[in-house]
Amino acid sequence: MAELELFRRYPKTRDLPHVSLANLPTPVESLDRLGEELGIKGLWVKRDDKTATLYGGNKVRKLEFILADAVEQGHKRVWTVGAVGSHHVLATSLYARKLGLEPHALHFPQPLTEHVREVLRALSTTEPQLELIGSKHALPGAMIKSRVKEWLSRAENPYYIPGGGSSPRGVLGYVNGALELARQIDNGDLPLPDAIFVAAGTCGTLSGLALGSRMAELPCPIIGVRVVDKVLANPLVAASLANRAGKILADCGVEVPHIGPTDITIIDNQIGPGYGEATAQGTRALERAQKLGGLELDPTYTAKAFAGLLDFIEQSQKPLTNLLYWHTLSSADLSPLIEEADVMHGLPEAYREFL
Ligand SMILES: Cc1ncc(COP(=O)(O)O)c(C=O)c1O
């Protein structure tokens, strides 16, 4: 497998804890038919849905740095938070088990779709330790309780992973993602895009791309499409995450630019009624991407991100030549996991009514 672009460009970072979980670089592809229909010369997609065959999407790049850090520090357990259909909780649990770590998660409810049920069935195969709280508003209190519990039970030594895997270590995965894209542009695999669109949840993906593209001197804006509440996804949060990741690199001796909130672009017009709630624009984007681009999107994250890109094209005053959509949803086939799932055994009783 090729060396990470981060390590190739900055050999001083080679000592950072890292475990290879993803097939990198992910391909870039042109969506010709859809681009033609939208009247844009080049519509490109960065296929991070194909980061891995066990489970792909944007979590895998983050987990390469996070789980390696947990292992290096000698932890036996990891714990994290997310909605019941969280891709992050699923990916973390799958890859934690692969590395011999025990997965724990604090879950909050979200609208129950078939996709959410599939995620839960696949999750049950990892036999995670789960705690379900009544609503996402109870999350801060429940997290404090868990952190106190964690502190009291230091012998168990759990490693905390923030929601979405958006810790500074996780962000490094997307700094590498941006450097990888810059190399693909240099190699002529795709032209320099006018802009890059990506879903913005906990902002780890966006902030890594923002920092990495500055390091690579890529002049195109990275546009995050907000799909969660504004308190979670905003330029202050993204800039702070980027700079905390930058500090890890600076500690290795790399010269890192400072990212200010004005360096971050987040658009707010696709969230609709809220996190996990489908929107009409998202549904339209999902159908068009599937029919004309052969891309599978989900209503919570990627349909809204793609709808942001479609809206940008429709509203643009000047002709656009090339746009890139960064696809963050796993396209790995979950059916082998779902077939082996034994939800009675793998999930706590409180989850049975969901399935
Ligand atoms: C498919 C998908 N896309 C995008 C995101 C958002 O990424 P981030 O939390 O890094 O902003 C998530 C987060 O869970 C996701 O599952």
PDBQT file of the ligand as one rigid body, heavy atoms in Angstrom, charges set to zero:
ROOT
HETATM    1  C1  LIG A 401     -21.771   9.833   5.818  1.00  0.00    +0.000 C 
HETATM    2  C2  LIG A 401     -21.247  10.972   6.623  1.00  0.00    +0.000 A 
HETATM    3  N1  LIG A 401     -20.847  12.087   5.989  1.00  0.00    +0.000 NA
HETATM    4  C3  LIG A 401     -20.386  13.157   6.661  1.00  0.00    +0.000 A 
HETATM    5  C4  LIG A 401     -20.302  13.153   8.027  1.00  0.00    +0.000 A 
HETATM    6  C5  LIG A 401     -19.837  14.375   8.726  1.00  0.00    +0.000 C 
HETATM    7  O1  LIG A 401     -18.469  14.339   8.955  1.00  0.00    +0.000 OA
HETATM    8  P1  LIG A 401     -17.864  15.217  10.118  1.00  0.00    +0.000 P 
HETATM    9  O2  LIG A 401     -18.493  14.743  11.392  1.00  0.00    +0.000 OA
HETATM   10  O3  LIG A 401     -16.416  15.007  10.032  1.00  0.00    +0.000 OA
HETATM   11  O4  LIG A 401     -18.260  16.644   9.837  1.00  0.00    +0.000 OA
HETATM   12  C6  LIG A 401     -20.675  12.000   8.742  1.00  0.00    +0.000 A 
HETATM   13  C7  LIG A 401     -20.581  11.966  10.223  1.00  0.00    +0.000 C 
HETATM   14  O5  LIG A 401     -21.046  11.090  10.894  1.00  0.00    +0.000 OA
HETATM   15  C8  LIG A 401     -21.164  10.890   8.020  1.00  0.00    +0.000 A 
HETATM   16  O6  LIG A 401     -21.571   9.755   8.652  1.00  0.00    +0.000 OA
ENDROOT
TORSDOF 0
